[in-house]
Amino acid sequence: MDDRTGTEDEGRQETDGARRREPVFNLPGVVIALVGLCVGVHLIRTLLLSQPADLLVLVHFAFLPLRYTGGYPLDIYALLSPFTYAFLHGSVAHLAVNMIWLAAFGSPLANRLGTGRFLLLWTATVLAAVLLHFALHPYDTAPLVGASGAVSGMMGAAARFAFRIDRSAGKPGFAGPVLPLALVFRSRIAVVFLLVWMVVNLIVGLGSGIGGTPRIAWEAHIGGFLVGFFGMPFFDRPRGRAPSGR
């Protein structure tokens, strides 16, 4: 009896330990869907489409500032491309970096906000990224692609919690109230993150496009980041209310 009881206790402990470890690999459904959509679009473009067909996809669904300032007729793609550009990526490396950061910052945000509010934040940051890019480069002919603006917005939103994570519910999410700006700037980890993020974006952005390297739209990153950072209180769910969806 004693041996059997000990074995049962050890089994329960192993099961409980496995359950505690499971959320590390269990992304929210909305994050999985966004990652899957971005990856699926890239696979279709690279594996199934010819180069002329892929170019047509970029013309229609990437964000092209000249579309709005070059005297072209405004069609359905002029309305769609400020949102669809986020699902297109320039390379596997570009896609991988964005998806890793989306999983890292998007997961605790999605668990905090719920599916609906998270998608509203995604949409707002995606749009803010192209608006700032367009304001600074209204006659640019280069297509803007990638989810970097939305991911930057999630980083900005995360800073409003000083990166505090609550793991008690089994689904790690940002904890506590959205911090007032004064408290954010008193948090050492938040301040260091903000400084490093801004410096890295400026250095990488201003240094891109030199010597044949791909140009990085760092202004779009800042547009998304600002909306996530300053707009987080408007996207957060009311205190004490459980998030809807996964």
N, C-alpha and C positions, 0 to 999 in steps of 0.2 A: 504493500500500500504506500509506504513512504517513497519508494523508488518511482512508482507510477505518478504520484502527486508531484514529485520534483520534476519529472519529465514533462508533465502537463504545464506546470508553471513556466518551465523554460520555453515551451512551445508558444505560450501566450506572450511571453516577453519578446520572442523573436517576431511574432506577428505584429505586436504593438510597435516594435522598432521599425518593421517594414512599412507600417502605415505612416509613421512619423517621417520616414525618408521619402515616401511617395510624392508629396507635393513638389519636391525639388524638380521632378521630371514631368509634372502635371501642369502644363500651361493652360490658361483660361481658353475657353472655346473661341472667343472672338479673336484672340491673339493667334491661335492656330489657323483660323480662317484667313486672316490678313497675310500671315506668312505663306500659307498655301497658295493664296491668290498671286502674290508677288512671285513666288517660285514657279508656279504653273505658267504664268505669262512669260517669264523669261525662258522657260524650257520650250514653249511653243515657238517663240521668236527665234531661238538659236537652233532648234532641231528640226522644225517643220517648215518654217517660212523661208522663201528665197530672199536674197538681198533686196531686190526691188519691192517685194511684198513687205519686208520689215521696214524699209524706208517709208512706205505708205502708212504703216502703223505709227511711226514716229511723227509723220506730218499731221496725222489726224489726232493722235492722242497724247503726244508730248506737249508741253507748254512752250509756245513760240511767241515771244513778245511782239514780233513784227506782224503777226496775224492781226493784231488790234490797231497797229499804227501805220501799216503799210498800204492802207487803202483797199484791203481785201474785203469781200463781203463776209459778214458775220453769219456763220452757219451753225449747225448743231455742235460741231466740234469746238467752236469758240466757247460754248457753254460747258462742254464736257471736259476739255483738256485741263482746266485749272484744278481738276480733281483726279482725272485718270493718269496724269503724268506720274503720280506717286507710285503706281504699280509697274512702271517701266524702269529698268536699270541698265546702266551702260556696260557692265561686265559682271562676271561671276564674283569677283572681289567686292565690287560695289554692292551687289545684292547680299553677299554673305555678311559684310560688316553691318549693313542696315538691319538685317534680320536678327543678328545676334543682339544688337542694342534694343531692337523692338521687343524681343523676348525678355531681356533683362529689365528694362524700365516699363514696358507695357504691361507685363504680367501683374506686378503689384498694383499698378494703377487700375487695371481692369477688375481685379479682385476688390479694390476699394470702391470704384464707381459703379460697377455693373455694366452690362453690354451697351445699353442705350447711351448713357452718358459718356462712356469711353469712345463710342463711335462719333458722338458730337465733338469731343475733344480732337479726335483724329481729323475730322473734316475741317474744323476751324484752323488747326495748325497747318494742314495741307494748303488751305486757301491763303492763310497769312504769309506763308513762305513765298508763294508766287506773287502776291501783291507787293511785297517789299522788293523782290527781284525785279518786277516790272517797273516799279517806281524809279529804280536806279538804272535800269537798262531797257528803256521802252522800245528801242529800235534794234535790240539784239536779234540776230538771226539763228543763234545756236539753240537747239532744243534743250529745255530743262526737264530732267527725269530724276526719279528716285524718291524714296520715302524719307530722306534725310531731314527734311523740314518737320515732318510729323514726329520722327524720333527725337529731334532736338526739342520739340514742344513737350514731349514726355519727360525729357531730362529737366526742363525748366519747371514742369509741374512737380517732379520729384523733389526738387530743391525746396519747394514750399512746405514740405514735410520734414526737411532736414534729414531725409533718407531714413526716417524711423519706420521699422517694419514690425507688424504684428503677425506672429506665426501661430497664435493660439487656436485659431479656427481651422487649421490644417491647410488653408490657402493663404500664403503670405501676401499681405496687402499693406499699403502705407497706413500708418497708425496716427491717431490723435487728430486734432483739428488742423486745418490749414493755417500755417503760422503767419502772423502779421509780418510785414516786411522788416520791421525793426528787429523782430526776433530771428528772422532768417539771417540777417546780417550780423547777429551776435553768435550764430552757430559757426564754429570753426570749420566743421566739415562742409557746411553749405558754402561758406565764403571761399574756401580753398577750391572747391569744385567749380564755382562760378568763375573764379579767376583763371583756373587752368583751362576750362572749357572755352572761354573767350579768347585767351592767348593762342591756344592751339588752332582754333578756327581762323583767326586772323593770319597766323603764320602759314598754315596750310593753304588757306584761300588765296592770300596775296602771292604765295609762291607757286601756285598752280598755273598751268598754261605757259610756263616758261620752258624752253628747250623741248617743245613737243609733248610735254606732259598734259594729261587731260585737265581742262579747266574745272574747278570746283566752285559751285555757286554758294559761297559762304554767306552771302547776304540772305539767301533763302533760309539757311540754317538759323540765322538770327531772327528772321521774321517768325518762324515757327516757335523758337525758344521764347520769345517775348510774350506770345499769346499763352503758351503753357505756363509761364512763370507768373504773369500778372492776371491771367484769366482763370487760374485754377479755382478760386473761390466760387466762380459762377458755374463751374462744371461739377463741383463736389456735391454728393448727395446730402440731404438734410441729416444732421447728427441724430444718431439713435435709430436710423432707418436702415434696414438690411438692403444690400444691393440686389438688383434683379438680374437674373441670368448668371452665366459663368464667365 
